[in-house]
Amino acid sequence: MSLVKAADSKPEILVRQQLHKLGYRFRLHYKKLPGKPDIVLPKYMSVILVNGCFWHHHKGCKKSKLPQNNRKFWTEKIMANVARDKRVFGALKTLGWRSLVIWECEITSPTLPKRLIRFL
């Protein structure tokens, strides 16, 4: 687990590259907002969170399958992440920020640029 990056993961970098190609400028891991969102676009009052399917339990995704070993530990850990995500989304919404979650499995989708444009 020590090798898992909290910031600058490959999926996050790919989303940032897409945004940059589209001409958007952003801040990274803005500490003044709840949950330190991955990508913050202050001009649009919007945040983009790039979530790993396993770590944030992407329902219906084959990458979110829990390991068989130490199942209780992993279930508690992943569900705590899901609960924290829910609190962060609520806090951001209360502050007037719009949120978009991009899942790790969606990064290579050809529709990602259109989705980003629609959101912003």
Biopython code that builds the backbone (N, CA, C, O; Angstrom):
import numpy as np
from Bio.PDB.StructureBuilder import StructureBuilder

atoms = [
    (1, "MET", "N", (0.817, -1.200, 0.000)),
    (1, "MET", "CA", (0.000, 0.000, 0.000)),
    (1, "MET", "C", (0.858, 1.259, 0.000)),
    (1, "MET", "O", (0.394, 2.321, -0.416)),
    (2, "SER", "N", (2.079, 1.158, 0.452)),
    (2, "SER", "CA", (2.932, 2.343, 0.490)),
    (2, "SER", "C", (3.298, 2.820, -0.911)),
    (2, "SER", "O", (3.725, 3.961, -1.088)),
    (3, "LEU", "N", (3.132, 1.958, -1.899)),
    (3, "LEU", "CA", (3.444, 2.328, -3.278)),
    (3, "LEU", "C", (2.280, 3.025, -3.981)),
    (3, "LEU", "O", (2.448, 3.545, -5.084)),
    (4, "VAL", "N", (1.104, 3.041, -3.356)),
    (4, "VAL", "CA", (-0.059, 3.678, -3.963)),
    (4, "VAL", "C", (0.048, 5.180, -3.776)),
    (4, "VAL", "O", (0.169, 5.672, -2.654)),
    (5, "LYS", "N", (0.002, 5.901, -4.885)),
    (5, "LYS", "CA", (0.154, 7.356, -4.845)),
    (5, "LYS", "C", (-1.160, 8.024, -4.443)),
    (5, "LYS", "O", (-2.231, 7.632, -4.906)),
    (6, "ALA", "N", (-1.072, 9.011, -3.599)),
    (6, "ALA", "CA", (-2.249, 9.788, -3.224)),
    (6, "ALA", "C", (-2.455, 10.942, -4.203)),
    (6, "ALA", "O", (-3.569, 11.444, -4.356)),
    (7, "ALA", "N", (-1.391, 11.351, -4.851)),
    (7, "ALA", "CA", (-1.467, 12.457, -5.808)),
    (7, "ALA", "C", (-0.602, 12.119, -7.015)),
    (7, "ALA", "O", (0.320, 11.307, -6.933)),
    (8, "ASP", "N", (-0.915, 12.752, -8.119)),
    (8, "ASP", "CA", (-0.163, 12.573, -9.360)),
    (8, "ASP", "C", (-0.152, 11.133, -9.855)),
    (8, "ASP", "O", (0.862, 10.655, -10.364)),
    (9, "SER", "N", (-1.271, 10.449, -9.709)),
    (9, "SER", "CA", (-1.384, 9.096, -10.241)),
    (9, "SER", "C", (-1.510, 9.177, -11.759)),
    (9, "SER", "O", (-1.815, 10.237, -12.305)),
    (10, "LYS", "N", (-1.279, 8.081, -12.426)),
    (10, "LYS", "CA", (-1.343, 8.066, -13.884)),
    (10, "LYS", "C", (-2.727, 8.498, -14.395)),
    (10, "LYS", "O", (-2.796, 9.325, -15.303)),
    (11, "PRO", "N", (-3.839, 7.965, -13.840)),
    (11, "PRO", "CA", (-5.155, 8.431, -14.304)),
    (11, "PRO", "C", (-5.350, 9.935, -14.104)),
    (11, "PRO", "O", (-5.913, 10.612, -14.964)),
    (12, "GLU", "N", (-4.886, 10.450, -12.973)),
    (12, "GLU", "CA", (-5.023, 11.879, -12.691)),
    (12, "GLU", "C", (-4.232, 12.713, -13.713)),
    (12, "GLU", "O", (-4.722, 13.728, -14.206)),
    (13, "ILE", "N", (-3.038, 12.283, -14.013)),
    (13, "ILE", "CA", (-2.212, 13.006, -14.985)),
    (13, "ILE", "C", (-2.867, 12.994, -16.361)),
    (13, "ILE", "O", (-2.824, 14.002, -17.066)),
    (14, "LEU", "N", (-3.472, 11.881, -16.757)),
    (14, "LEU", "CA", (-4.142, 11.800, -18.058)),
    (14, "LEU", "C", (-5.336, 12.760, -18.132)),
    (14, "LEU", "O", (-5.566, 13.384, -19.168)),
    (15, "VAL", "N", (-6.085, 12.878, -17.046)),
    (15, "VAL", "CA", (-7.215, 13.822, -17.026)),
    (15, "VAL", "C", (-6.681, 15.250, -17.103)),
    (15, "VAL", "O", (-7.241, 16.078, -17.822)),
    (16, "ARG", "N", (-5.625, 15.545, -16.385)),
    (16, "ARG", "CA", (-5.027, 16.887, -16.430)),
    (16, "ARG", "C", (-4.545, 17.227, -17.836)),
    (16, "ARG", "O", (-4.704, 18.360, -18.293)),
    (17, "GLN", "N", (-3.961, 16.256, -18.517)),
    (17, "GLN", "CA", (-3.512, 16.487, -19.896)),
    (17, "GLN", "C", (-4.695, 16.809, -20.809)),
    (17, "GLN", "O", (-4.605, 17.693, -21.660)),
    (18, "GLN", "N", (-5.797, 16.090, -20.629)),
    (18, "GLN", "CA", (-6.996, 16.352, -21.433)),
    (18, "GLN", "C", (-7.505, 17.767, -21.185)),
    (18, "GLN", "O", (-7.822, 18.494, -22.127)),
    (19, "LEU", "N", (-7.583, 18.149, -19.922)),
    (19, "LEU", "CA", (-8.051, 19.496, -19.586)),
    (19, "LEU", "C", (-7.136, 20.557, -20.194)),
    (19, "LEU", "O", (-7.605, 21.565, -20.721)),
    (20, "HIS", "N", (-5.854, 20.324, -20.118)),
    (20, "HIS", "CA", (-4.891, 21.291, -20.648)),
    (20, "HIS", "C", (-5.054, 21.414, -22.162)),
    (20, "HIS", "O", (-5.027, 22.523, -22.696)),
    (21, "LYS", "N", (-5.225, 20.282, -22.864)),
    (21, "LYS", "CA", (-5.446, 20.299, -24.314)),
    (21, "LYS", "C", (-6.691, 21.099, -24.678)),
    (21, "LYS", "O", (-6.737, 21.772, -25.708)),
    (22, "LEU", "N", (-7.705, 21.011, -23.809)),
    (22, "LEU", "CA", (-8.964, 21.718, -24.053)),
    (22, "LEU", "C", (-8.864, 23.200, -23.694)),
    (22, "LEU", "O", (-9.804, 23.958, -23.936)),
    (23, "GLY", "N", (-7.744, 23.616, -23.122)),
    (23, "GLY", "CA", (-7.529, 25.023, -22.819)),
    (23, "GLY", "C", (-7.916, 25.445, -21.415)),
    (23, "GLY", "O", (-7.934, 26.639, -21.115)),
    (24, "TYR", "N", (-8.222, 24.498, -20.555)),
    (24, "TYR", "CA", (-8.592, 24.830, -19.178)),
    (24, "TYR", "C", (-7.344, 24.897, -18.300)),
    (24, "TYR", "O", (-6.396, 24.132, -18.478)),
    (25, "ARG", "N", (-7.368, 25.818, -17.363)),
    (25, "ARG", "CA", (-6.290, 25.932, -16.394)),
    (25, "ARG", "C", (-6.864, 25.630, -15.022)),
    (25, "ARG", "O", (-8.034, 25.909, -14.761)),
    (26, "PHE", "N", (-6.065, 25.072, -14.163)),
    (26, "PHE", "CA", (-6.594, 24.543, -12.904)),
    (26, "PHE", "C", (-5.542, 24.562, -11.824)),
    (26, "PHE", "O", (-4.363, 24.812, -12.076)),
    (27, "ARG", "N", (-5.994, 24.291, -10.613)),
    (27, "ARG", "CA", (-5.111, 24.127, -9.458)),
    (27, "ARG", "C", (-5.157, 22.654, -9.059)),
    (27, "ARG", "O", (-6.118, 21.944, -9.355)),
    (28, "LEU", "N", (-4.114, 22.216, -8.392)),
    (28, "LEU", "CA", (-4.039, 20.821, -7.963)),
    (28, "LEU", "C", (-4.108, 20.710, -6.451)),
    (28, "LEU", "O", (-3.463, 21.469, -5.728)),
    (29, "HIS", "N", (-4.897, 19.755, -5.984)),
    (29, "HIS", "CA", (-4.939, 19.395, -4.563)),
    (29, "HIS", "C", (-5.071, 20.621, -3.663)),
    (29, "HIS", "O", (-4.277, 20.823, -2.744)),
    (30, "TYR", "N", (-6.063, 21.415, -3.937)),
    (30, "TYR", "CA", (-6.289, 22.692, -3.263)),
    (30, "TYR", "C", (-6.659, 22.454, -1.810)),
    (30, "TYR", "O", (-7.752, 21.968, -1.520)),
    (31, "LYS", "N", (-5.765, 22.789, -0.899)),
    (31, "LYS", "CA", (-5.917, 22.459, 0.519)),
    (31, "LYS", "C", (-7.021, 23.241, 1.226)),
    (31, "LYS", "O", (-7.453, 22.857, 2.313)),
    (32, "LYS", "N", (-7.478, 24.331, 0.620)),
    (32, "LYS", "CA", (-8.511, 25.141, 1.265)),
    (32, "LYS", "C", (-9.912, 24.566, 1.085)),
    (32, "LYS", "O", (-10.863, 25.053, 1.696)),
    (33, "LEU", "N", (-10.046, 23.538, 0.255)),
    (33, "LEU", "CA", (-11.351, 22.904, 0.046)),
    (33, "LEU", "C", (-11.397, 21.556, 0.760)),
    (33, "LEU", "O", (-10.369, 20.898, 0.925)),
    (34, "PRO", "N", (-12.594, 21.149, 1.184)),
    (34, "PRO", "CA", (-12.718, 19.853, 1.857)),
    (34, "PRO", "C", (-12.222, 18.712, 0.961)),
    (34, "PRO", "O", (-12.557, 18.652, -0.221)),
    (35, "GLY", "N", (-11.441, 17.831, 1.521)),
    (35, "GLY", "CA", (-10.977, 16.652, 0.810)),
    (35, "GLY", "C", (-9.825, 16.881, -0.147)),
    (35, "GLY", "O", (-9.411, 15.945, -0.831)),
    (36, "LYS", "N", (-9.291, 18.095, -0.222)),
    (36, "LYS", "CA", (-8.212, 18.426, -1.158)),
    (36, "LYS", "C", (-8.466, 17.809, -2.540)),
    (36, "LYS", "O", (-7.757, 16.885, -2.939)),
    (37, "PRO", "N", (-9.462, 18.305, -3.267)),
    (37, "PRO", "CA", (-9.811, 17.713, -4.565)),
    (37, "PRO", "C", (-8.607, 17.645, -5.511)),
    (37, "PRO", "O", (-7.717, 18.494, -5.462)),
    (38, "ASP", "N", (-8.596, 16.627, -6.367)),
    (38, "ASP", "CA", (-7.484, 16.407, -7.286)),
    (38, "ASP", "C", (-7.271, 17.599, -8.211)),
    (38, "ASP", "O", (-6.153, 18.092, -8.359)),
    (39, "ILE", "N", (-8.360, 18.056, -8.833)),
    (39, "ILE", "CA", (-8.274, 19.148, -9.804)),
    (39, "ILE", "C", (-9.338, 20.186, -9.447)),
    (39, "ILE", "O", (-10.510, 19.848, -9.283)),
    (40, "VAL", "N", (-8.928, 21.440, -9.329)),
    (40, "VAL", "CA", (-9.850, 22.513, -8.959)),
    (40, "VAL", "C", (-9.809, 23.589, -10.043)),
    (40, "VAL", "O", (-8.740, 24.062, -10.429)),
    (41, "LEU", "N", (-10.988, 23.962, -10.523)),
    (41, "LEU", "CA", (-11.109, 25.028, -11.520)),
    (41, "LEU", "C", (-11.879, 26.169, -10.870)),
    (41, "LEU", "O", (-13.102, 26.233, -10.993)),
    (42, "PRO", "N", (-11.174, 27.086, -10.167)),
    (42, "PRO", "CA", (-11.837, 28.146, -9.407)),
    (42, "PRO", "C", (-12.738, 29.038, -10.270)),
    (42, "PRO", "O", (-13.793, 29.476, -9.813)),
    (43, "LYS", "N", (-12.335, 29.301, -11.486)),
    (43, "LYS", "CA", (-13.112, 30.152, -12.387)),
    (43, "LYS", "C", (-14.519, 29.589, -12.608)),
    (43, "LYS", "O", (-15.469, 30.351, -12.788)),
    (44, "TYR", "N", (-14.652, 28.271, -12.595)),
    (44, "TYR", "CA", (-15.919, 27.597, -12.846)),
    (44, "TYR", "C", (-16.566, 27.066, -11.567)),
    (44, "TYR", "O", (-17.614, 26.422, -11.619)),
    (45, "MET", "N", (-15.938, 27.337, -10.415)),
    (45, "MET", "CA", (-16.417, 26.810, -9.124)),
    (45, "MET", "C", (-16.675, 25.297, -9.232)),
    (45, "MET", "O", (-17.711, 24.788, -8.804)),
    (46, "SER", "N", (-15.699, 24.610, -9.815)),
    (46, "SER", "CA", (-15.838, 23.184, -10.089)),
    (46, "SER", "C", (-14.601, 22.420, -9.641)),
    (46, "SER", "O", (-13.481, 22.929, -9.674)),
    (47, "VAL", "N", (-14.839, 21.187, -9.222)),
    (47, "VAL", "CA", (-13.747, 20.293, -8.863)),
    (47, "VAL", "C", (-13.925, 18.982, -9.600)),
    (47, "VAL", "O", (-15.043, 18.546, -9.874)),
    (48, "ILE", "N", (-12.802, 18.364, -9.914)),
    (48, "ILE", "CA", (-12.815, 17.051, -10.554)),
    (48, "ILE", "C", (-12.017, 16.113, -9.670)),
    (48, "ILE", "O", (-10.875, 16.393, -9.307)),
    (49, "LEU", "N", (-12.635, 15.005, -9.334)),
    (49, "LEU", "CA", (-11.974, 13.994, -8.515)),
    (49, "LEU", "C", (-11.736, 12.774, -9.392)),
    (49, "LEU", "O", (-12.668, 12.250, -10.003)),
    (50, "VAL", "N", (-10.508, 12.330, -9.452)),
    (50, "VAL", "CA", (-10.151, 11.148, -10.228)),
    (50, "VAL", "C", (-10.014, 10.010, -9.225)),
    (50, "VAL", "O", (-9.051, 9.951, -8.460)),
    (51, "ASN", "N", (-10.992, 9.109, -9.242)),
    (51, "ASN", "CA", (-11.051, 8.045, -8.241)),
    (51, "ASN", "C", (-10.617, 6.708, -8.810)),
    (51, "ASN", "O", (-10.971, 6.344, -9.931)),
    (52, "GLY", "N", (-9.844, 5.988, -8.017)),
    (52, "GLY", "CA", (-9.493, 4.613, -8.361)),
    (52, "GLY", "C", (-10.698, 3.720, -8.103)),
    (52, "GLY", "O", (-11.355, 3.836, -7.068)),
    (53, "CYS", "N", (-10.984, 2.841, -9.034)),
    (53, "CYS", "CA", (-12.169, 1.975, -8.922)),
    (53, "CYS", "C", (-12.114, 1.102, -7.671)),
    (53, "CYS", "O", (-13.129, 0.921, -7.000)),
    (54, "PHE", "N", (-10.944, 0.564, -7.353)),
    (54, "PHE", "CA", (-10.811, -0.277, -6.165)),
    (54, "PHE", "C", (-10.944, 0.538, -4.890)),
    (54, "PHE", "O", (-11.733, 0.189, -4.012)),
    (55, "TRP", "N", (-10.183, 1.618, -4.776)),
    (55, "TRP", "CA", (-10.101, 2.370, -3.524)),
    (55, "TRP", "C", (-11.385, 3.113, -3.175)),
    (55, "TRP", "O", (-11.634, 3.393, -2.002)),
    (56, "HIS", "N", (-12.199, 3.434, -4.170)),
    (56, "HIS", "CA", (-13.433, 4.189, -3.911)),
    (56, "HIS", "C", (-14.677, 3.385, -4.267)),
    (56, "HIS", "O", (-15.773, 3.940, -4.341)),
    (57, "HIS", "N", (-14.518, 2.093, -4.488)),
    (57, "HIS", "CA", (-15.591, 1.128, -4.726)),
    (57, "HIS", "C", (-16.547, 1.571, -5.840)),
    (57, "HIS", "O", (-17.688, 1.960, -5.588)),
    (58, "HIS", "N", (-16.050, 1.502, -7.065)),
    (58, "HIS", "CA", (-16.860, 1.813, -8.231)),
    (58, "HIS", "C", (-17.810, 0.640, -8.474)),
    (58, "HIS", "O", (-17.399, -0.416, -8.954)),
    (59, "LYS", "N", (-19.079, 0.841, -8.136)),
    (59, "LYS", "CA", (-20.067, -0.235, -8.237)),
    (59, "LYS", "C", (-20.189, -0.722, -9.677)),
    (59, "LYS", "O", (-20.295, 0.065, -10.618)),
    (60, "GLY", "N", (-20.172, -2.034, -9.813)),
    (60, "GLY", "CA", (-20.334, -2.644, -11.122)),
    (60, "GLY", "C", (-19.056, -2.752, -11.930)),
    (60, "GLY", "O", (-19.077, -3.299, -13.032)),
    (61, "CYS", "N", (-17.960, -2.254, -11.422)),
    (61, "CYS", "CA", (-16.682, -2.284, -12.144)),
    (61, "CYS", "C", (-15.891, -3.513, -11.686)),
    (61, "CYS", "O", (-15.821, -3.817, -10.495)),
    (62, "LYS", "N", (-15.302, -4.203, -12.650)),
    (62, "LYS", "CA", (-14.527, -5.400, -12.283)),
    (62, "LYS", "C", (-13.261, -5.061, -11.495)),
    (62, "LYS", "O", (-12.710, -5.919, -10.806)),
    (63, "LYS", "N", (-12.799, -3.812, -11.596)),
    (63, "LYS", "CA", (-11.600, -3.399, -10.862)),
    (63, "LYS", "C", (-11.881, -3.140, -9.378)),
    (63, "LYS", "O", (-10.950, -2.965, -8.592)),
    (64, "SER", "N", (-13.161, -3.115, -8.996)),
    (64, "SER", "CA", (-13.482, -2.790, -7.604)),
    (64, "SER", "C", (-13.719, -4.036, -6.747)),
    (64, "SER", "O", (-14.211, -3.933, -5.623)),
    (65, "LYS", "N", (-13.379, -5.183, -7.264)),
    (65, "LYS", "CA", (-13.565, -6.438, -6.528)),
    (65, "LYS", "C", (-12.621, -6.499, -5.331)),
    (65, "LYS", "O", (-11.419, -6.268, -5.460)),
    (66, "LEU", "N", (-13.179, -6.814, -4.170)),
    (66, "LEU", "CA", (-12.379, -6.903, -2.943)),
    (66, "LEU", "C", (-11.572, -8.197, -2.916)),
    (66, "LEU", "O", (-12.033, -9.227, -3.409)),
    (67, "PRO", "N", (-10.376, -8.149, -2.346)),
    (67, "PRO", "CA", (-9.566, -9.369, -2.235)),
    (67, "PRO", "C", (-10.202, -10.386, -1.296)),
    (67, "PRO", "O", (-10.955, -10.025, -0.391)),
    (68, "GLN", "N", (-9.897, -11.641, -1.516)),
    (68, "GLN", "CA", (-10.425, -12.704, -0.652)),
    (68, "GLN", "C", (-9.712, -12.737, 0.696)),
    (68, "GLN", "O", (-10.326, -13.047, 1.717)),
    (69, "ASN", "N", (-8.432, -12.421, 0.702)),
    (69, "ASN", "CA", (-7.670, -12.419, 1.953)),
    (69, "ASN", "C", (-7.992, -11.169, 2.764)),
    (69, "ASN", "O", (-8.082, -10.062, 2.233)),
    (70, "ASN", "N", (-8.164, -11.382, 4.075)),
    (70, "ASN", "CA", (-8.393, -10.270, 4.998)),
    (70, "ASN", "C", (-9.593, -9.417, 4.560)),
    (70, "ASN", "O", (-9.543, -8.187, 4.586)),
    (71, "ARG", "N", (-10.649, -10.090, 4.167)),
    (71, "ARG", "CA", (-11.829, -9.443, 3.583)),
    (71, "ARG", "C", (-12.461, -8.403, 4.509)),
    (71, "ARG", "O", (-12.885, -7.344, 4.046)),
    (72, "LYS", "N", (-12.529, -8.689, 5.802)),
    (72, "LYS", "CA", (-13.138, -7.754, 6.755)),
    (72, "LYS", "C", (-12.375, -6.424, 6.769)),
    (72, "LYS", "O", (-12.983, -5.355, 6.733)),
    (73, "PHE", "N", (-11.051, -6.498, 6.820)),
    (73, "PHE", "CA", (-10.222, -5.297, 6.811)),
    (73, "PHE", "C", (-10.503, -4.464, 5.568)),
    (73, "PHE", "O", (-10.749, -3.261, 5.660)),
    (74, "TRP", "N", (-10.465, -5.119, 4.388)),
    (74, "TRP", "CA", (-10.653, -4.382, 3.139)),
    (74, "TRP", "C", (-12.058, -3.802, 3.014)),
    (74, "TRP", "O", (-12.233, -2.696, 2.502)),
    (75, "THR", "N", (-13.039, -4.532, 3.471)),
    (75, "THR", "CA", (-14.415, -4.019, 3.419)),
    (75, "THR", "C", (-14.536, -2.764, 4.271)),
    (75, "THR", "O", (-15.096, -1.764, 3.821)),
    (76, "GLU", "N", (-14.022, -2.802, 5.487)),
    (76, "GLU", "CA", (-14.087, -1.634, 6.378)),
    (76, "GLU", "C", (-13.319, -0.451, 5.780)),
    (76, "GLU", "O", (-13.798, 0.682, 5.811)),
    (77, "LYS", "N", (-12.137, -0.716, 5.242)),
    (77, "LYS", "CA", (-11.307, 0.351, 4.674)),
    (77, "LYS", "C", (-11.993, 1.011, 3.484)),
    (77, "LYS", "O", (-12.067, 2.238, 3.413)),
    (78, "ILE", "N", (-12.489, 0.218, 2.561)),
    (78, "ILE", "CA", (-13.118, 0.762, 1.350)),
    (78, "ILE", "C", (-14.422, 1.479, 1.702)),
    (78, "ILE", "O", (-14.709, 2.534, 1.137)),
    (79, "MET", "N", (-15.207, 0.937, 2.612)),
    (79, "MET", "CA", (-16.468, 1.590, 2.991)),
    (79, "MET", "C", (-16.194, 2.904, 3.730)),
    (79, "MET", "O", (-16.984, 3.843, 3.633)),
    (80, "ALA", "N", (-15.090, 2.975, 4.461)),
    (80, "ALA", "CA", (-14.713, 4.242, 5.107)),
    (80, "ALA", "C", (-14.364, 5.280, 4.036)),
    (80, "ALA", "O", (-14.706, 6.454, 4.174)),
    (81, "ASN", "N", (-13.687, 4.849, 2.973)),
    (81, "ASN", "CA", (-13.389, 5.760, 1.853)),
    (81, "ASN", "C", (-14.672, 6.265, 1.205)),
    (81, "ASN", "O", (-14.795, 7.451, 0.901)),
    (82, "VAL", "N", (-15.628, 5.362, 0.994)),
    (82, "VAL", "CA", (-16.905, 5.734, 0.378)),
    (82, "VAL", "C", (-17.642, 6.741, 1.262)),
    (82, "VAL", "O", (-18.187, 7.725, 0.762)),
    (83, "ALA", "N", (-17.660, 6.498, 2.566)),
    (83, "ALA", "CA", (-18.328, 7.423, 3.500)),
    (83, "ALA", "C", (-17.637, 8.787, 3.492)),
    (83, "ALA", "O", (-18.309, 9.818, 3.498)),
    (84, "ARG", "N", (-16.300, 8.804, 3.478)),
    (84, "ARG", "CA", (-15.566, 10.058, 3.424)),
    (84, "ARG", "C", (-15.868, 10.813, 2.133)),
    (84, "ARG", "O", (-16.052, 12.030, 2.153)),
    (85, "ASP", "N", (-15.920, 10.092, 1.010)),
    (85, "ASP", "CA", (-16.256, 10.721, -0.278)),
    (85, "ASP", "C", (-17.617, 11.398, -0.200)),
    (85, "ASP", "O", (-17.790, 12.518, -0.681)),
    (86, "LYS", "N", (-18.571, 10.723, 0.401)),
    (86, "LYS", "CA", (-19.929, 11.278, 0.521)),
    (86, "LYS", "C", (-19.917, 12.567, 1.353)),
    (86, "LYS", "O", (-20.576, 13.544, 0.995)),
    (87, "ARG", "N", (-19.172, 12.569, 2.455)),
    (87, "ARG", "CA", (-19.063, 13.771, 3.292)),
    (87, "ARG", "C", (-18.409, 14.917, 2.521)),
    (87, "ARG", "O", (-18.858, 16.061, 2.598)),
    (88, "VAL", "N", (-17.360, 14.608, 1.789)),
    (88, "VAL", "CA", (-16.641, 15.634, 1.022)),
    (88, "VAL", "C", (-17.547, 16.232, -0.048)),
    (88, "VAL", "O", (-17.573, 17.451, -0.221)),
    (89, "PHE", "N", (-18.293, 15.390, -0.774)),
    (89, "PHE", "CA", (-19.211, 15.899, -1.803)),
    (89, "PHE", "C", (-20.250, 16.823, -1.190)),
    (89, "PHE", "O", (-20.557, 17.874, -1.751)),
    (90, "GLY", "N", (-20.790, 16.436, -0.042)),
    (90, "GLY", "CA", (-21.775, 17.268, 0.645)),
    (90, "GLY", "C", (-21.190, 18.605, 1.062)),
    (90, "GLY", "O", (-21.826, 19.645, 0.896)),
    (91, "ALA", "N", (-19.985, 18.579, 1.602)),
    (91, "ALA", "CA", (-19.336, 19.817, 2.047)),
    (91, "ALA", "C", (-19.041, 20.730, 0.859)),
    (91, "ALA", "O", (-19.239, 21.942, 0.946)),
    (92, "LEU", "N", (-18.571, 20.163, -0.243)),
    (92, "LEU", "CA", (-18.293, 20.966, -1.439)),
    (92, "LEU", "C", (-19.575, 21.596, -1.980)),
    (92, "LEU", "O", (-19.594, 22.767, -2.359)),
    (93, "LYS", "N", (-20.641, 20.803, -2.011)),
    (93, "LYS", "CA", (-21.927, 21.313, -2.505)),
    (93, "LYS", "C", (-22.431, 22.450, -1.619)),
    (93, "LYS", "O", (-22.932, 23.456, -2.122)),
    (94, "THR", "N", (-22.301, 22.294, -0.321)),
    (94, "THR", "CA", (-22.710, 23.335, 0.624)),
    (94, "THR", "C", (-21.949, 24.633, 0.376)),
    (94, "THR", "O", (-22.504, 25.720, 0.536)),
    (95, "LEU", "N", (-20.692, 24.523, -0.009)),
    (95, "LEU", "CA", (-19.870, 25.703, -0.283)),
    (95, "LEU", "C", (-20.117, 26.281, -1.685)),
    (95, "LEU", "O", (-19.539, 27.306, -2.044)),
    (96, "GLY", "N", (-20.973, 25.625, -2.472)),
    (96, "GLY", "CA", (-21.310, 26.130, -3.801)),
    (96, "GLY", "C", (-20.452, 25.597, -4.935)),
    (96, "GLY", "O", (-20.498, 26.126, -6.045)),
    (97, "TRP", "N", (-19.676, 24.562, -4.674)),
    (97, "TRP", "CA", (-18.815, 23.974, -5.694)),
    (97, "TRP", "C", (-19.516, 22.804, -6.382)),
    (97, "TRP", "O", (-20.240, 22.040, -5.743)),
    (98, "ARG", "N", (-19.296, 22.674, -7.686)),
    (98, "ARG", "CA", (-19.807, 21.534, -8.451)),
    (98, "ARG", "C", (-18.713, 20.474, -8.501)),
    (98, "ARG", "O", (-17.528, 20.797, -8.584)),
    (99, "SER", "N", (-19.117, 19.208, -8.449)),
    (99, "SER", "CA", (-18.150, 18.107, -8.422)),
    (99, "SER", "C", (-18.394, 17.127, -9.559)),
    (99, "SER", "O", (-19.535, 16.843, -9.923)),
    (100, "LEU", "N", (-17.316, 16.625, -10.103)),
    (100, "LEU", "CA", (-17.371, 15.574, -11.118)),
    (100, "LEU", "C", (-16.393, 14.484, -10.698)),
    (100, "LEU", "O", (-15.239, 14.754, -10.364)),
    (101, "VAL", "N", (-16.882, 13.251, -10.724)),
    (101, "VAL", "CA", (-16.016, 12.109, -10.433)),
    (101, "VAL", "C", (-15.696, 11.423, -11.749)),
    (101, "VAL", "O", (-16.591, 11.096, -12.528)),
    (102, "ILE", "N", (-14.427, 11.214, -11.983)),
    (102, "ILE", "CA", (-13.995, 10.428, -13.128)),
    (102, "ILE", "C", (-13.325, 9.184, -12.559)),
    (102, "ILE", "O", (-12.366, 9.264, -11.791)),
    (103, "TRP", "N", (-13.857, 8.036, -12.959)),
    (103, "TRP", "CA", (-13.340, 6.767, -12.460)),
    (103, "TRP", "C", (-12.138, 6.327, -13.289)),
    (103, "TRP", "O", (-12.023, 6.643, -14.473)),
    (104, "GLU", "N", (-11.269, 5.606, -12.645)),
    (104, "GLU", "CA", (-10.055, 5.088, -13.271)),
    (104, "GLU", "C", (-10.359, 4.333, -14.573)),
    (104, "GLU", "O", (-9.608, 4.449, -15.541)),
    (105, "CYS", "N", (-11.439, 3.571, -14.603)),
    (105, "CYS", "CA", (-11.786, 2.771, -15.782)),
    (105, "CYS", "C", (-12.329, 3.638, -16.927)),
    (105, "CYS", "O", (-12.444, 3.155, -18.054)),
    (106, "GLU", "N", (-12.663, 4.902, -16.661)),
    (106, "GLU", "CA", (-13.213, 5.794, -17.686)),
    (106, "GLU", "C", (-12.140, 6.649, -18.362)),
    (106, "GLU", "O", (-12.436, 7.363, -19.321)),
    (107, "ILE", "N", (-10.922, 6.586, -17.885)),
    (107, "ILE", "CA", (-9.859, 7.472, -18.348)),
    (107, "ILE", "C", (-9.612, 7.327, -19.848)),
    (107, "ILE", "O", (-9.412, 8.324, -20.541)),
    (108, "THR", "N", (-9.625, 6.112, -20.344)),
    (108, "THR", "CA", (-9.304, 5.878, -21.753)),
    (108, "THR", "C", (-10.513, 6.001, -22.672)),
    (108, "THR", "O", (-10.401, 5.768, -23.876)),
    (109, "SER", "N", (-11.653, 6.360, -22.123)),
    (109, "SER", "CA", (-12.862, 6.500, -22.932)),
    (109, "SER", "C", (-12.718, 7.650, -23.931)),
    (109, "SER", "O", (-12.259, 8.732, -23.563)),
    (110, "PRO", "N", (-13.107, 7.424, -25.199)),
    (110, "PRO", "CA", (-13.012, 8.501, -26.186)),
    (110, "PRO", "C", (-13.998, 9.641, -25.916)),
    (110, "PRO", "O", (-13.881, 10.718, -26.501)),
    (111, "THR", "N", (-14.962, 9.405, -25.036)),
    (111, "THR", "CA", (-15.948, 10.446, -24.717)),
    (111, "THR", "C", (-15.516, 11.342, -23.560)),
    (111, "THR", "O", (-16.236, 12.275, -23.204)),
    (112, "LEU", "N", (-14.355, 11.073, -22.967)),
    (112, "LEU", "CA", (-13.905, 11.861, -21.818)),
    (112, "LEU", "C", (-13.806, 13.356, -22.116)),
    (112, "LEU", "O", (-14.296, 14.154, -21.318)),
    (113, "PRO", "N", (-13.192, 13.774, -23.232)),
    (113, "PRO", "CA", (-13.121, 15.222, -23.498)),
    (113, "PRO", "C", (-14.513, 15.873, -23.587)),
    (113, "PRO", "O", (-14.714, 16.974, -23.074)),
    (114, "LYS", "N", (-15.452, 15.208, -24.222)),
    (114, "LYS", "CA", (-16.809, 15.771, -24.325)),
    (114, "LYS", "C", (-17.459, 15.866, -22.951)),
    (114, "LYS", "O", (-18.167, 16.828, -22.651)),
    (115, "ARG", "N", (-17.216, 14.881, -22.138)),
    (115, "ARG", "CA", (-17.776, 14.884, -20.786)),
    (115, "ARG", "C", (-17.210, 16.039, -19.968)),
    (115, "ARG", "O", (-17.942, 16.697, -19.228)),
    (116, "LEU", "N", (-15.916, 16.285, -20.099)),
    (116, "LEU", "CA", (-15.287, 17.394, -19.384)),
    (116, "LEU", "C", (-15.846, 18.736, -19.867)),
    (116, "LEU", "O", (-16.136, 19.615, -19.056)),
    (117, "ILE", "N", (-15.995, 18.891, -21.171)),
    (117, "ILE", "CA", (-16.533, 20.134, -21.726)),
    (117, "ILE", "C", (-17.966, 20.363, -21.238)),
    (117, "ILE", "O", (-18.321, 21.473, -20.842)),
    (118, "ARG", "N", (-18.779, 19.313, -21.269)),
    (118, "ARG", "CA", (-20.174, 19.422, -20.800)),
    (118, "ARG", "C", (-20.228, 19.840, -19.335)),
    (118, "ARG", "O", (-21.048, 20.671, -18.947)),
    (119, "PHE", "N", (-19.351, 19.259, -18.531)),
    (119, "PHE", "CA", (-19.348, 19.571, -17.098)),
    (119, "PHE", "C", (-18.956, 21.030, -16.853)),
    (119, "PHE", "O", (-19.547, 21.710, -16.014)),
    (120, "LEU", "N", (-17.963, 21.494, -17.589)),
    (120, "LEU", "CA", (-17.464, 22.836, -17.352)),
    (120, "LEU", "C", (-18.243, 23.859, -18.158)),
    (120, "LEU", "O", (-17.957, 25.054, -18.081)),
]
sb = StructureBuilder()
sb.init_structure("model")
sb.init_model(0)
sb.init_chain("A")
sb.init_seg("    ")
for serial, (resi, resn, name, xyz) in enumerate(atoms, 1):
    if name == "N":
        sb.init_residue(resn, " ", resi, " ")
    sb.init_atom(name, np.array(xyz, "f"), 0.0, 1.0, " ", f" {name:<3s}", serial, name[0])
structure = sb.get_structure()
